[in-house]
Amino acid sequence: MTAPLTPPPPPREPSPNGGWQPPAAGHAAALPHDAISSAPPGAQGPYGSPGPYGIYGSYEQDGPGMKTEVREAGLVAVVVALFGALLGVLWWQLAPSVPLVGDVVDNSWVVYFKDSEGEQAVGVDGTFTLLALAFGLVSAVAVFLWRRRGGVPLVVALAVGGFLGSLLAWRVGVWLGPTEDVIAHAKEAGKGVSFAAPLKLGAKGVWLAWPLAALVVHLALTALFGPRDADPYGQQGEAAQGPYGVPPA
C-alpha cells in the first residue's frame, strides 16, 4: 500500500526586475522566534517594537513609569505648597486695612468698625483671590514646562499643592498681620483711636482659587501644546503601501 502523492507547490517565477516574487497569500512563511528576538532595539513593526512575544504582541511603555510619576507628583505638591508662604507675605502687604475703633461702655471695652459701610473687608478677600489666581497660573505653566506629558498624578499633585499653599498663605498672612486680640489692641491704641483689624477671610471658598486656576490652565496647556500620540491607523496604512507606494489593482 503506497502513500497518496501530494503535488509539490508551484515554483516561484522570477519577476521582470530580476528578483523573485513574494509567496502568494496563504503561503506566507512565519518568522522564527529567534529572528524576532534577535532584531535590533530600534527595529519596529507596524504595531511597535519587537518584544519577547513578537512584533504584534509587544507593547511600548508610555511615559516614565508610575513610580517615577508618583515621586515627581510628590515633589510638585511640596514645592507648590511651600510657595504659599510667599502668597501670604504678598497678601499681608497688599490687602487693604480694615479700620476699627475701641470704646468703653459700662466699664468694658467694645470694638466696632470705624466705617460700617466700607468695603475694605471685601477687598481683603479680593486681594487674596487675585493673588491665588496668579499663583495658580504661574504654577501650572511651570509644571507644564517641566513635564509636558502631564499625567493624573501630576495634575492631582498640582491641585493638592495649590490647596495646601492657600492654607499656608492664609495662616502666614494672619500671623504677620495685626494681632487677633482686638480688645488688647484697642486698649493699646486708646479710646476712640482707630487701629487695623486682623487679616481675616470672610469667604473660605477663596482657598479653591489657586487649585482650580492651576487645573484649568494646566489642562488647557496640555490640550494645546502637549505631545500627541501617533495614529496607529496611519502607521498601518504606510506599512501596507510599502516603499514603492500602493500596489496596482
Secondary structure as UniProt FT lines:
FT   TURN            16..17
FT   TURN            25..26
FT   HELIX           33..37
FT   TURN            41..42
FT   TURN            46..47
FT   TURN            52..53
FT   TURN            56..57
FT   HELIX           66..82
FT   HELIX           84..94
FT   STRAND          99..105
FT   TURN            106..107
FT   STRAND          108..113
FT   TURN            116..117
FT   HELIX           120..146
FT   TURN            148..149
FT   HELIX           152..176
FT   HELIX           182..189
FT   TURN            191..192
FT   STRAND          194..196
FT   HELIX           204..208
FT   HELIX           209..225
FT   HELIX           232..241
FT   TURN            243..244
//
